[in-house]
């Protein structure tokens, strides 16, 4: 969760939504109200906070359109 908060602050996201559901792994998505894009998925990974943060930021940097979106969604099982 700390990595998600830090990434949200770095990219200027206004809101983080945490959802619990019947999912197999933790995922972080960015949403603009029309579409949702995956930034990070914890499937079979044992990463620390820094590595998760770096992965999220790399996803944002690789797609300029992602930085335009203003809501992060964290899904937890």
mmJSON file of the N, C-alpha and C atoms, coordinates in Angstrom:
{"data_MODEL":{"atom_site":{
"group_PDB":["ATOM","ATOM","ATOM","ATOM","ATOM","ATOM","ATOM","ATOM","ATOM","ATOM","ATOM","ATOM","ATOM","ATOM","ATOM","ATOM","ATOM","ATOM","ATOM","ATOM","ATOM","ATOM","ATOM","ATOM","ATOM","ATOM","ATOM","ATOM","ATOM","ATOM","ATOM","ATOM","ATOM","ATOM","ATOM","ATOM","ATOM","ATOM","ATOM","ATOM","ATOM","ATOM","ATOM","ATOM","ATOM","ATOM","ATOM","ATOM","ATOM","ATOM","ATOM","ATOM","ATOM","ATOM","ATOM","ATOM","ATOM","ATOM","ATOM","ATOM","ATOM","ATOM","ATOM","ATOM","ATOM","ATOM","ATOM","ATOM","ATOM","ATOM","ATOM","ATOM","ATOM","ATOM","ATOM","ATOM","ATOM","ATOM","ATOM","ATOM","ATOM","ATOM","ATOM","ATOM","ATOM","ATOM","ATOM","ATOM","ATOM","ATOM","ATOM","ATOM","ATOM","ATOM","ATOM","ATOM","ATOM","ATOM","ATOM","ATOM","ATOM","ATOM","ATOM","ATOM","ATOM","ATOM","ATOM","ATOM","ATOM","ATOM","ATOM","ATOM","ATOM","ATOM","ATOM","ATOM","ATOM","ATOM","ATOM","ATOM","ATOM","ATOM","ATOM","ATOM","ATOM","ATOM","ATOM","ATOM","ATOM","ATOM","ATOM","ATOM","ATOM","ATOM","ATOM","ATOM","ATOM","ATOM","ATOM","ATOM","ATOM","ATOM","ATOM","ATOM","ATOM","ATOM","ATOM","ATOM","ATOM","ATOM","ATOM","ATOM","ATOM","ATOM","ATOM","ATOM","ATOM","ATOM","ATOM","ATOM","ATOM","ATOM","ATOM","ATOM","ATOM","ATOM","ATOM","ATOM","ATOM","ATOM","ATOM","ATOM","ATOM","ATOM","ATOM","ATOM","ATOM","ATOM","ATOM","ATOM","ATOM","ATOM","ATOM","ATOM","ATOM","ATOM","ATOM","ATOM","ATOM","ATOM","ATOM","ATOM","ATOM","ATOM","ATOM","ATOM","ATOM","ATOM","ATOM","ATOM","ATOM","ATOM","ATOM","ATOM","ATOM","ATOM","ATOM","ATOM","ATOM","ATOM","ATOM","ATOM","ATOM","ATOM","ATOM","ATOM","ATOM","ATOM","ATOM","ATOM","ATOM","ATOM","ATOM","ATOM","ATOM","ATOM","ATOM","ATOM","ATOM","ATOM","ATOM"],
"id":[1,2,3,4,5,6,7,8,9,10,11,12,13,14,15,16,17,18,19,20,21,22,23,24,25,26,27,28,29,30,31,32,33,34,35,36,37,38,39,40,41,42,43,44,45,46,47,48,49,50,51,52,53,54,55,56,57,58,59,60,61,62,63,64,65,66,67,68,69,70,71,72,73,74,75,76,77,78,79,80,81,82,83,84,85,86,87,88,89,90,91,92,93,94,95,96,97,98,99,100,101,102,103,104,105,106,107,108,109,110,111,112,113,114,115,116,117,118,119,120,121,122,123,124,125,126,127,128,129,130,131,132,133,134,135,136,137,138,139,140,141,142,143,144,145,146,147,148,149,150,151,152,153,154,155,156,157,158,159,160,161,162,163,164,165,166,167,168,169,170,171,172,173,174,175,176,177,178,179,180,181,182,183,184,185,186,187,188,189,190,191,192,193,194,195,196,197,198,199,200,201,202,203,204,205,206,207,208,209,210,211,212,213,214,215,216,217,218,219,220,221,222,223,224,225,226,227,228,229,230,231],
"type_symbol":["N","C","C","N","C","C","N","C","C","N","C","C","N","C","C","N","C","C","N","C","C","N","C","C","N","C","C","N","C","C","N","C","C","N","C","C","N","C","C","N","C","C","N","C","C","N","C","C","N","C","C","N","C","C","N","C","C","N","C","C","N","C","C","N","C","C","N","C","C","N","C","C","N","C","C","N","C","C","N","C","C","N","C","C","N","C","C","N","C","C","N","C","C","N","C","C","N","C","C","N","C","C","N","C","C","N","C","C","N","C","C","N","C","C","N","C","C","N","C","C","N","C","C","N","C","C","N","C","C","N","C","C","N","C","C","N","C","C","N","C","C","N","C","C","N","C","C","N","C","C","N","C","C","N","C","C","N","C","C","N","C","C","N","C","C","N","C","C","N","C","C","N","C","C","N","C","C","N","C","C","N","C","C","N","C","C","N","C","C","N","C","C","N","C","C","N","C","C","N","C","C","N","C","C","N","C","C","N","C","C","N","C","C","N","C","C","N","C","C","N","C","C","N","C","C","N","C","C","N","C","C"],
"label_atom_id":["N","CA","C","N","CA","C","N","CA","C","N","CA","C","N","CA","C","N","CA","C","N","CA","C","N","CA","C","N","CA","C","N","CA","C","N","CA","C","N","CA","C","N","CA","C","N","CA","C","N","CA","C","N","CA","C","N","CA","C","N","CA","C","N","CA","C","N","CA","C","N","CA","C","N","CA","C","N","CA","C","N","CA","C","N","CA","C","N","CA","C","N","CA","C","N","CA","C","N","CA","C","N","CA","C","N","CA","C","N","CA","C","N","CA","C","N","CA","C","N","CA","C","N","CA","C","N","CA","C","N","CA","C","N","CA","C","N","CA","C","N","CA","C","N","CA","C","N","CA","C","N","CA","C","N","CA","C","N","CA","C","N","CA","C","N","CA","C","N","CA","C","N","CA","C","N","CA","C","N","CA","C","N","CA","C","N","CA","C","N","CA","C","N","CA","C","N","CA","C","N","CA","C","N","CA","C","N","CA","C","N","CA","C","N","CA","C","N","CA","C","N","CA","C","N","CA","C","N","CA","C","N","CA","C","N","CA","C","N","CA","C","N","CA","C","N","CA","C","N","CA","C","N","CA","C","N","CA","C","N","CA","C","N","CA","C","N","CA","C"],
"label_alt_id":[null,null,null,null,null,null,null,null,null,null,null,null,null,null,null,null,null,null,null,null,null,null,null,null,null,null,null,null,null,null,null,null,null,null,null,null,null,null,null,null,null,null,null,null,null,null,null,null,null,null,null,null,null,null,null,null,null,null,null,null,null,null,null,null,null,null,null,null,null,null,null,null,null,null,null,null,null,null,null,null,null,null,null,null,null,null,null,null,null,null,null,null,null,null,null,null,null,null,null,null,null,null,null,null,null,null,null,null,null,null,null,null,null,null,null,null,null,null,null,null,null,null,null,null,null,null,null,null,null,null,null,null,null,null,null,null,null,null,null,null,null,null,null,null,null,null,null,null,null,null,null,null,null,null,null,null,null,null,null,null,null,null,null,null,null,null,null,null,null,null,null,null,null,null,null,null,null,null,null,null,null,null,null,null,null,null,null,null,null,null,null,null,null,null,null,null,null,null,null,null,null,null,null,null,null,null,null,null,null,null,null,null,null,null,null,null,null,null,null,null,null,null,null,null,null,null,null,null,null,null,null],
"label_comp_id":["UNK","UNK","UNK","UNK","UNK","UNK","UNK","UNK","UNK","UNK","UNK","UNK","UNK","UNK","UNK","UNK","UNK","UNK","UNK","UNK","UNK","UNK","UNK","UNK","UNK","UNK","UNK","UNK","UNK","UNK","UNK","UNK","UNK","UNK","UNK","UNK","UNK","UNK","UNK","UNK","UNK","UNK","UNK","UNK","UNK","UNK","UNK","UNK","UNK","UNK","UNK","UNK","UNK","UNK","UNK","UNK","UNK","UNK","UNK","UNK","UNK","UNK","UNK","UNK","UNK","UNK","UNK","UNK","UNK","UNK","UNK","UNK","UNK","UNK","UNK","UNK","UNK","UNK","UNK","UNK","UNK","UNK","UNK","UNK","UNK","UNK","UNK","UNK","UNK","UNK","UNK","UNK","UNK","UNK","UNK","UNK","UNK","UNK","UNK","UNK","UNK","UNK","UNK","UNK","UNK","UNK","UNK","UNK","UNK","UNK","UNK","UNK","UNK","UNK","UNK","UNK","UNK","UNK","UNK","UNK","UNK","UNK","UNK","UNK","UNK","UNK","UNK","UNK","UNK","UNK","UNK","UNK","UNK","UNK","UNK","UNK","UNK","UNK","UNK","UNK","UNK","UNK","UNK","UNK","UNK","UNK","UNK","UNK","UNK","UNK","UNK","UNK","UNK","UNK","UNK","UNK","UNK","UNK","UNK","UNK","UNK","UNK","UNK","UNK","UNK","UNK","UNK","UNK","UNK","UNK","UNK","UNK","UNK","UNK","UNK","UNK","UNK","UNK","UNK","UNK","UNK","UNK","UNK","UNK","UNK","UNK","UNK","UNK","UNK","UNK","UNK","UNK","UNK","UNK","UNK","UNK","UNK","UNK","UNK","UNK","UNK","UNK","UNK","UNK","UNK","UNK","UNK","UNK","UNK","UNK","UNK","UNK","UNK","UNK","UNK","UNK","UNK","UNK","UNK","UNK","UNK","UNK","UNK","UNK","UNK","UNK","UNK","UNK","UNK","UNK","UNK"],
"label_asym_id":["A","A","A","A","A","A","A","A","A","A","A","A","A","A","A","A","A","A","A","A","A","A","A","A","A","A","A","A","A","A","A","A","A","A","A","A","A","A","A","A","A","A","A","A","A","A","A","A","A","A","A","A","A","A","A","A","A","A","A","A","A","A","A","A","A","A","A","A","A","A","A","A","A","A","A","A","A","A","A","A","A","A","A","A","A","A","A","A","A","A","A","A","A","A","A","A","A","A","A","A","A","A","A","A","A","A","A","A","A","A","A","A","A","A","A","A","A","A","A","A","A","A","A","A","A","A","A","A","A","A","A","A","A","A","A","A","A","A","A","A","A","A","A","A","A","A","A","A","A","A","A","A","A","A","A","A","A","A","A","A","A","A","A","A","A","A","A","A","A","A","A","A","A","A","A","A","A","A","A","A","A","A","A","A","A","A","A","A","A","A","A","A","A","A","A","A","A","A","A","A","A","A","A","A","A","A","A","A","A","A","A","A","A","A","A","A","A","A","A","A","A","A","A","A","A","A","A","A","A","A","A"],
"label_entity_id":["1","1","1","1","1","1","1","1","1","1","1","1","1","1","1","1","1","1","1","1","1","1","1","1","1","1","1","1","1","1","1","1","1","1","1","1","1","1","1","1","1","1","1","1","1","1","1","1","1","1","1","1","1","1","1","1","1","1","1","1","1","1","1","1","1","1","1","1","1","1","1","1","1","1","1","1","1","1","1","1","1","1","1","1","1","1","1","1","1","1","1","1","1","1","1","1","1","1","1","1","1","1","1","1","1","1","1","1","1","1","1","1","1","1","1","1","1","1","1","1","1","1","1","1","1","1","1","1","1","1","1","1","1","1","1","1","1","1","1","1","1","1","1","1","1","1","1","1","1","1","1","1","1","1","1","1","1","1","1","1","1","1","1","1","1","1","1","1","1","1","1","1","1","1","1","1","1","1","1","1","1","1","1","1","1","1","1","1","1","1","1","1","1","1","1","1","1","1","1","1","1","1","1","1","1","1","1","1","1","1","1","1","1","1","1","1","1","1","1","1","1","1","1","1","1","1","1","1","1","1","1"],
"label_seq_id":[1,1,1,2,2,2,3,3,3,4,4,4,5,5,5,6,6,6,7,7,7,8,8,8,9,9,9,10,10,10,11,11,11,12,12,12,13,13,13,14,14,14,15,15,15,16,16,16,17,17,17,18,18,18,19,19,19,20,20,20,21,21,21,22,22,22,23,23,23,24,24,24,25,25,25,26,26,26,27,27,27,28,28,28,29,29,29,30,30,30,31,31,31,32,32,32,33,33,33,34,34,34,35,35,35,36,36,36,37,37,37,38,38,38,39,39,39,40,40,40,41,41,41,42,42,42,43,43,43,44,44,44,45,45,45,46,46,46,47,47,47,48,48,48,49,49,49,50,50,50,51,51,51,52,52,52,53,53,53,54,54,54,55,55,55,56,56,56,57,57,57,58,58,58,59,59,59,60,60,60,61,61,61,62,62,62,63,63,63,64,64,64,65,65,65,66,66,66,67,67,67,68,68,68,69,69,69,70,70,70,71,71,71,72,72,72,73,73,73,74,74,74,75,75,75,76,76,76,77,77,77],
"pdbx_PDB_ins_code":[null,null,null,null,null,null,null,null,null,null,null,null,null,null,null,null,null,null,null,null,null,null,null,null,null,null,null,null,null,null,null,null,null,null,null,null,null,null,null,null,null,null,null,null,null,null,null,null,null,null,null,null,null,null,null,null,null,null,null,null,null,null,null,null,null,null,null,null,null,null,null,null,null,null,null,null,null,null,null,null,null,null,null,null,null,null,null,null,null,null,null,null,null,null,null,null,null,null,null,null,null,null,null,null,null,null,null,null,null,null,null,null,null,null,null,null,null,null,null,null,null,null,null,null,null,null,null,null,null,null,null,null,null,null,null,null,null,null,null,null,null,null,null,null,null,null,null,null,null,null,null,null,null,null,null,null,null,null,null,null,null,null,null,null,null,null,null,null,null,null,null,null,null,null,null,null,null,null,null,null,null,null,null,null,null,null,null,null,null,null,null,null,null,null,null,null,null,null,null,null,null,null,null,null,null,null,null,null,null,null,null,null,null,null,null,null,null,null,null,null,null,null,null,null,null,null,null,null,null,null,null],
"Cartn_x":[0.822,0.0,0.862,1.965,2.833,3.377,3.731,4.227,3.154,1.907,0.798,0.593,0.649,0.489,1.607,2.834,3.967,3.868,3.463,3.303,2.187,1.095,-0.029,0.429,1.181,1.691,2.631,3.487,4.468,3.813,2.7,2.059,0.856,0.567,-0.507,-1.906,-2.051,-3.37,-4.173,-5.415,-6.285,-6.888,-7.061,-7.813,-7.304,-7.212,-6.884,-8.108,-8.553,-9.699,-9.174,-9.51,-9.104,-10.338,-10.231,-11.345,-10.896,-11.731,-11.488,-12.403,-11.871,-12.678,-12.101,-12.712,-12.276,-11.255,-10.054,-8.986,-7.837,-7.019,-5.912,-4.655,-4.54,-3.356,-3.706,-2.861,-3.04,-2.74,-3.556,-3.336,-3.527,-2.822,-2.965,-3.315,-4.409,-4.897,-5.008,-4.95,-5.249,-6.512,-7.404,-8.737,-9.056,-9.594,-10.006,-11.519,-12.241,-13.693,-14.265,-13.47,-13.907,-13.194,-11.912,-11.144,-10.183,-9.781,-8.894,-7.654,-6.462,-5.209,-4.414,-3.88,-3.097,-1.714,-1.317,0.021,0.917,0.347,1.146,0.261,0.819,0.136,1.123,0.71,1.582,1.603,1.193,1.098,2.48,2.628,3.85,5.105,4.957,6.096,6.197,7.391,7.63,8.508,7.97,8.735,8.583,9.621,9.555,8.895,8.667,7.989,8.674,9.986,10.712,10.551,10.648,10.524,9.102,8.1,6.712,6.528,7.03,6.946,7.631,8.846,9.579,8.817,8.173,7.399,6.193,5.478,4.326,4.776,5.854,6.338,6.84,7.469,7.917,6.728,5.64,4.432,3.857,3.851,3.325,4.211,5.522,6.457,6.393,6.121,6.114,4.874,3.854,2.626,2.174,2.444,2.077,0.597,-0.266,-1.698,-2.045,-1.251,-1.54,-1.391,-0.494,-0.288,-1.451,-2.339,-3.504,-4.647,-4.59,-5.685,-5.513,-6.593,-6.519,-7.065,-7.155,-7.615,-6.857,-6.268,-5.635,-6.587,-6.669,-7.509,-6.592,-6.612,-5.838,-6.804,-6.627,-7.509,-6.774,-7.429,-6.85,-7.705,-7.063,-7.827,-8.109],
"Cartn_y":[-1.198,0.0,1.256,1.227,2.401,2.756,1.754,2.009,2.674,2.271,2.854,4.314,4.597,5.975,6.859,6.377,7.157,7.402,6.396,6.562,7.55,7.47,8.395,9.836,10.065,11.414,11.875,10.981,11.335,11.707,11.055,11.349,12.273,12.713,13.679,13.108,11.851,11.222,11.796,12.138,12.756,11.767,10.514,9.583,8.154,7.439,6.013,5.265,4.292,3.471,2.076,1.554,0.205,-0.686,-1.759,-2.691,-4.082,-4.75,-6.147,-6.987,-8.074,-8.913,-10.308,-11.101,-12.471,-12.491,-12.003,-11.957,-12.852,-13.275,-14.171,-13.434,-12.16,-11.401,-9.922,-9.21,-7.768,-7.089,-6.119,-5.367,-3.887,-3.099,-1.646,-1.187,-0.461,0.048,1.561,2.202,3.622,3.745,4.629,4.727,6.18,6.421,7.779,7.915,6.923,6.973,6.251,6.073,5.357,4.035,4.01,2.781,2.614,1.37,1.03,0.356,0.802,0.227,-0.352,-1.539,-2.201,-1.57,-1.202,-0.676,-1.722,-2.543,-3.509,-4.673,-5.869,-7.068,-7.877,-8.329,-9.011,-10.524,-11.001,-12.423,-13.082,-13.972,-14.758,-13.897,-12.75,-11.87,-11.675,-11.454,-11.148,-9.898,-8.797,-7.563,-6.675,-5.887,-4.906,-3.616,-2.674,-1.43,-0.667,-0.566,0.198,-0.413,-1.72,-2.386,-2.245,-2.323,-2.122,-0.687,0.282,1.693,1.908,1.372,1.531,0.921,-0.217,-0.866,-0.02,0.527,1.385,2.623,3.256,4.471,4.179,3.033,2.659,2.491,1.931,1.779,3.139,4.056,5.404,6.119,6.028,6.706,6.139,4.849,4.214,4.561,5.087,5.46,6.85,7.871,9.245,9.415,8.627,8.773,8.369,7.498,7.069,8.206,9.13,10.228,11.216,11.112,11.987,11.517,10.299,9.712,10.024,10.137,10.685,9.807,8.515,7.657,6.335,5.925,4.614,3.68,2.453,1.432,0.293,0.011,-1.077,-2.21,-3.363,-4.503,-5.507,-5.95,-6.889,-8.123,-9.263,-10.495,-10.682],
"Cartn_z":[0.0,0.0,0.0,0.727,0.783,-0.594,-1.395,-2.746,-3.606,-3.435,-4.195,-3.797,-2.512,-2.027,-2.571,-2.511,-3.007,-4.512,-5.267,-6.715,-7.028,-6.294,-6.502,-6.278,-5.23,-4.96,-6.069,-6.55,-7.581,-8.91,-9.248,-10.536,-10.404,-9.196,-8.999,-9.047,-8.659,-8.632,-7.47,-7.741,-6.749,-5.759,-6.171,-5.338,-5.51,-4.399,-4.42,-3.904,-4.66,-4.275,-3.97,-2.793,-2.441,-2.492,-3.266,-3.405,-2.985,-2.255,-1.917,-2.802,-3.276,-4.136,-4.22,-5.036,-5.236,-6.375,-6.072,-7.071,-6.619,-7.566,-7.251,-6.818,-7.161,-6.782,-6.674,-5.971,-5.818,-7.141,-7.506,-8.737,-8.502,-9.286,-9.237,-10.643,-10.743,-12.015,-11.949,-13.098,-13.173,-14.023,-13.628,-14.238,-14.554,-15.734,-16.095,-16.182,-15.716,-15.769,-16.977,-18.014,-19.209,-19.392,-19.015,-19.166,-17.997,-17.783,-16.681,-17.271,-16.856,-17.349,-16.176,-16.368,-15.335,-15.232,-14.016,-13.758,-13.109,-12.244,-11.492,-11.073,-11.151,-10.686,-9.863,-8.717,-7.771,-7.96,-9.106,-9.364,-9.255,-8.295,-8.108,-7.92,-7.258,-6.967,-5.465,-5.02,-3.611,-3.562,-4.048,-4.193,-2.971,-2.709,-1.629,-2.133,-1.223,-1.535,-2.68,-2.647,-3.667,-5.059,-5.149,-6.448,-7.01,-6.146,-6.581,-7.083,-6.31,-6.705,-8.062,-8.222,-9.48,-10.65,-10.426,-11.478,-11.889,-10.903,-11.197,-11.976,-11.517,-12.174,-13.592,-13.808,-15.152,-16.092,-15.595,-16.414,-16.792,-15.846,-16.12,-17.133,-16.954,-17.865,-19.272,-19.419,-20.736,-21.551,-20.905,-21.612,-21.166,-21.972,-21.58,-21.251,-21.86,-21.587,-20.164,-19.54,-18.171,-17.176,-17.442,-16.499,-16.515,-17.495,-17.586,-16.69,-16.228,-15.474,-14.003,-13.285,-11.947,-10.834,-11.037,-9.95,-10.016,-8.903,-8.814,-8.097,-8.591,-7.972,-7.517,-6.235,-5.667,-5.361,-6.007,-5.747,-4.876,-3.823,-2.861,-2.754,-2.528,-2.331,-0.852],
"occupancy":[1.0,1.0,1.0,1.0,1.0,1.0,1.0,1.0,1.0,1.0,1.0,1.0,1.0,1.0,1.0,1.0,1.0,1.0,1.0,1.0,1.0,1.0,1.0,1.0,1.0,1.0,1.0,1.0,1.0,1.0,1.0,1.0,1.0,1.0,1.0,1.0,1.0,1.0,1.0,1.0,1.0,1.0,1.0,1.0,1.0,1.0,1.0,1.0,1.0,1.0,1.0,1.0,1.0,1.0,1.0,1.0,1.0,1.0,1.0,1.0,1.0,1.0,1.0,1.0,1.0,1.0,1.0,1.0,1.0,1.0,1.0,1.0,1.0,1.0,1.0,1.0,1.0,1.0,1.0,1.0,1.0,1.0,1.0,1.0,1.0,1.0,1.0,1.0,1.0,1.0,1.0,1.0,1.0,1.0,1.0,1.0,1.0,1.0,1.0,1.0,1.0,1.0,1.0,1.0,1.0,1.0,1.0,1.0,1.0,1.0,1.0,1.0,1.0,1.0,1.0,1.0,1.0,1.0,1.0,1.0,1.0,1.0,1.0,1.0,1.0,1.0,1.0,1.0,1.0,1.0,1.0,1.0,1.0,1.0,1.0,1.0,1.0,1.0,1.0,1.0,1.0,1.0,1.0,1.0,1.0,1.0,1.0,1.0,1.0,1.0,1.0,1.0,1.0,1.0,1.0,1.0,1.0,1.0,1.0,1.0,1.0,1.0,1.0,1.0,1.0,1.0,1.0,1.0,1.0,1.0,1.0,1.0,1.0,1.0,1.0,1.0,1.0,1.0,1.0,1.0,1.0,1.0,1.0,1.0,1.0,1.0,1.0,1.0,1.0,1.0,1.0,1.0,1.0,1.0,1.0,1.0,1.0,1.0,1.0,1.0,1.0,1.0,1.0,1.0,1.0,1.0,1.0,1.0,1.0,1.0,1.0,1.0,1.0,1.0,1.0,1.0,1.0,1.0,1.0,1.0,1.0,1.0,1.0,1.0,1.0,1.0,1.0,1.0,1.0,1.0,1.0],
"B_iso_or_equiv":[0.0,0.0,0.0,0.0,0.0,0.0,0.0,0.0,0.0,0.0,0.0,0.0,0.0,0.0,0.0,0.0,0.0,0.0,0.0,0.0,0.0,0.0,0.0,0.0,0.0,0.0,0.0,0.0,0.0,0.0,0.0,0.0,0.0,0.0,0.0,0.0,0.0,0.0,0.0,0.0,0.0,0.0,0.0,0.0,0.0,0.0,0.0,0.0,0.0,0.0,0.0,0.0,0.0,0.0,0.0,0.0,0.0,0.0,0.0,0.0,0.0,0.0,0.0,0.0,0.0,0.0,0.0,0.0,0.0,0.0,0.0,0.0,0.0,0.0,0.0,0.0,0.0,0.0,0.0,0.0,0.0,0.0,0.0,0.0,0.0,0.0,0.0,0.0,0.0,0.0,0.0,0.0,0.0,0.0,0.0,0.0,0.0,0.0,0.0,0.0,0.0,0.0,0.0,0.0,0.0,0.0,0.0,0.0,0.0,0.0,0.0,0.0,0.0,0.0,0.0,0.0,0.0,0.0,0.0,0.0,0.0,0.0,0.0,0.0,0.0,0.0,0.0,0.0,0.0,0.0,0.0,0.0,0.0,0.0,0.0,0.0,0.0,0.0,0.0,0.0,0.0,0.0,0.0,0.0,0.0,0.0,0.0,0.0,0.0,0.0,0.0,0.0,0.0,0.0,0.0,0.0,0.0,0.0,0.0,0.0,0.0,0.0,0.0,0.0,0.0,0.0,0.0,0.0,0.0,0.0,0.0,0.0,0.0,0.0,0.0,0.0,0.0,0.0,0.0,0.0,0.0,0.0,0.0,0.0,0.0,0.0,0.0,0.0,0.0,0.0,0.0,0.0,0.0,0.0,0.0,0.0,0.0,0.0,0.0,0.0,0.0,0.0,0.0,0.0,0.0,0.0,0.0,0.0,0.0,0.0,0.0,0.0,0.0,0.0,0.0,0.0,0.0,0.0,0.0,0.0,0.0,0.0,0.0,0.0,0.0,0.0,0.0,0.0,0.0,0.0,0.0],
"pdbx_formal_charge":[null,null,null,null,null,null,null,null,null,null,null,null,null,null,null,null,null,null,null,null,null,null,null,null,null,null,null,null,null,null,null,null,null,null,null,null,null,null,null,null,null,null,null,null,null,null,null,null,null,null,null,null,null,null,null,null,null,null,null,null,null,null,null,null,null,null,null,null,null,null,null,null,null,null,null,null,null,null,null,null,null,null,null,null,null,null,null,null,null,null,null,null,null,null,null,null,null,null,null,null,null,null,null,null,null,null,null,null,null,null,null,null,null,null,null,null,null,null,null,null,null,null,null,null,null,null,null,null,null,null,null,null,null,null,null,null,null,null,null,null,null,null,null,null,null,null,null,null,null,null,null,null,null,null,null,null,null,null,null,null,null,null,null,null,null,null,null,null,null,null,null,null,null,null,null,null,null,null,null,null,null,null,null,null,null,null,null,null,null,null,null,null,null,null,null,null,null,null,null,null,null,null,null,null,null,null,null,null,null,null,null,null,null,null,null,null,null,null,null,null,null,null,null,null,null,null,null,null,null,null,null],
"auth_seq_id":[1,1,1,2,2,2,3,3,3,4,4,4,5,5,5,6,6,6,7,7,7,8,8,8,9,9,9,10,10,10,11,11,11,12,12,12,13,13,13,14,14,14,15,15,15,16,16,16,17,17,17,18,18,18,19,19,19,20,20,20,21,21,21,22,22,22,23,23,23,24,24,24,25,25,25,26,26,26,27,27,27,28,28,28,29,29,29,30,30,30,31,31,31,32,32,32,33,33,33,34,34,34,35,35,35,36,36,36,37,37,37,38,38,38,39,39,39,40,40,40,41,41,41,42,42,42,43,43,43,44,44,44,45,45,45,46,46,46,47,47,47,48,48,48,49,49,49,50,50,50,51,51,51,52,52,52,53,53,53,54,54,54,55,55,55,56,56,56,57,57,57,58,58,58,59,59,59,60,60,60,61,61,61,62,62,62,63,63,63,64,64,64,65,65,65,66,66,66,67,67,67,68,68,68,69,69,69,70,70,70,71,71,71,72,72,72,73,73,73,74,74,74,75,75,75,76,76,76,77,77,77],
"auth_comp_id":["UNK","UNK","UNK","UNK","UNK","UNK","UNK","UNK","UNK","UNK","UNK","UNK","UNK","UNK","UNK","UNK","UNK","UNK","UNK","UNK","UNK","UNK","UNK","UNK","UNK","UNK","UNK","UNK","UNK","UNK","UNK","UNK","UNK","UNK","UNK","UNK","UNK","UNK","UNK","UNK","UNK","UNK","UNK","UNK","UNK","UNK","UNK","UNK","UNK","UNK","UNK","UNK","UNK","UNK","UNK","UNK","UNK","UNK","UNK","UNK","UNK","UNK","UNK","UNK","UNK","UNK","UNK","UNK","UNK","UNK","UNK","UNK","UNK","UNK","UNK","UNK","UNK","UNK","UNK","UNK","UNK","UNK","UNK","UNK","UNK","UNK","UNK","UNK","UNK","UNK","UNK","UNK","UNK","UNK","UNK","UNK","UNK","UNK","UNK","UNK","UNK","UNK","UNK","UNK","UNK","UNK","UNK","UNK","UNK","UNK","UNK","UNK","UNK","UNK","UNK","UNK","UNK","UNK","UNK","UNK","UNK","UNK","UNK","UNK","UNK","UNK","UNK","UNK","UNK","UNK","UNK","UNK","UNK","UNK","UNK","UNK","UNK","UNK","UNK","UNK","UNK","UNK","UNK","UNK","UNK","UNK","UNK","UNK","UNK","UNK","UNK","UNK","UNK","UNK","UNK","UNK","UNK","UNK","UNK","UNK","UNK","UNK","UNK","UNK","UNK","UNK","UNK","UNK","UNK","UNK","UNK","UNK","UNK","UNK","UNK","UNK","UNK","UNK","UNK","UNK","UNK","UNK","UNK","UNK","UNK","UNK","UNK","UNK","UNK","UNK","UNK","UNK","UNK","UNK","UNK","UNK","UNK","UNK","UNK","UNK","UNK","UNK","UNK","UNK","UNK","UNK","UNK","UNK","UNK","UNK","UNK","UNK","UNK","UNK","UNK","UNK","UNK","UNK","UNK","UNK","UNK","UNK","UNK","UNK","UNK","UNK","UNK","UNK","UNK","UNK","UNK"],
"auth_asym_id":["A","A","A","A","A","A","A","A","A","A","A","A","A","A","A","A","A","A","A","A","A","A","A","A","A","A","A","A","A","A","A","A","A","A","A","A","A","A","A","A","A","A","A","A","A","A","A","A","A","A","A","A","A","A","A","A","A","A","A","A","A","A","A","A","A","A","A","A","A","A","A","A","A","A","A","A","A","A","A","A","A","A","A","A","A","A","A","A","A","A","A","A","A","A","A","A","A","A","A","A","A","A","A","A","A","A","A","A","A","A","A","A","A","A","A","A","A","A","A","A","A","A","A","A","A","A","A","A","A","A","A","A","A","A","A","A","A","A","A","A","A","A","A","A","A","A","A","A","A","A","A","A","A","A","A","A","A","A","A","A","A","A","A","A","A","A","A","A","A","A","A","A","A","A","A","A","A","A","A","A","A","A","A","A","A","A","A","A","A","A","A","A","A","A","A","A","A","A","A","A","A","A","A","A","A","A","A","A","A","A","A","A","A","A","A","A","A","A","A","A","A","A","A","A","A","A","A","A","A","A","A"],
"auth_atom_id":["N","CA","C","N","CA","C","N","CA","C","N","CA","C","N","CA","C","N","CA","C","N","CA","C","N","CA","C","N","CA","C","N","CA","C","N","CA","C","N","CA","C","N","CA","C","N","CA","C","N","CA","C","N","CA","C","N","CA","C","N","CA","C","N","CA","C","N","CA","C","N","CA","C","N","CA","C","N","CA","C","N","CA","C","N","CA","C","N","CA","C","N","CA","C","N","CA","C","N","CA","C","N","CA","C","N","CA","C","N","CA","C","N","CA","C","N","CA","C","N","CA","C","N","CA","C","N","CA","C","N","CA","C","N","CA","C","N","CA","C","N","CA","C","N","CA","C","N","CA","C","N","CA","C","N","CA","C","N","CA","C","N","CA","C","N","CA","C","N","CA","C","N","CA","C","N","CA","C","N","CA","C","N","CA","C","N","CA","C","N","CA","C","N","CA","C","N","CA","C","N","CA","C","N","CA","C","N","CA","C","N","CA","C","N","CA","C","N","CA","C","N","CA","C","N","CA","C","N","CA","C","N","CA","C","N","CA","C","N","CA","C","N","CA","C","N","CA","C","N","CA","C","N","CA","C","N","CA","C","N","CA","C","N","CA","C","N","CA","C"],
"pdbx_PDB_model_num":[1,1,1,1,1,1,1,1,1,1,1,1,1,1,1,1,1,1,1,1,1,1,1,1,1,1,1,1,1,1,1,1,1,1,1,1,1,1,1,1,1,1,1,1,1,1,1,1,1,1,1,1,1,1,1,1,1,1,1,1,1,1,1,1,1,1,1,1,1,1,1,1,1,1,1,1,1,1,1,1,1,1,1,1,1,1,1,1,1,1,1,1,1,1,1,1,1,1,1,1,1,1,1,1,1,1,1,1,1,1,1,1,1,1,1,1,1,1,1,1,1,1,1,1,1,1,1,1,1,1,1,1,1,1,1,1,1,1,1,1,1,1,1,1,1,1,1,1,1,1,1,1,1,1,1,1,1,1,1,1,1,1,1,1,1,1,1,1,1,1,1,1,1,1,1,1,1,1,1,1,1,1,1,1,1,1,1,1,1,1,1,1,1,1,1,1,1,1,1,1,1,1,1,1,1,1,1,1,1,1,1,1,1,1,1,1,1,1,1,1,1,1,1,1,1,1,1,1,1,1,1]
}}}
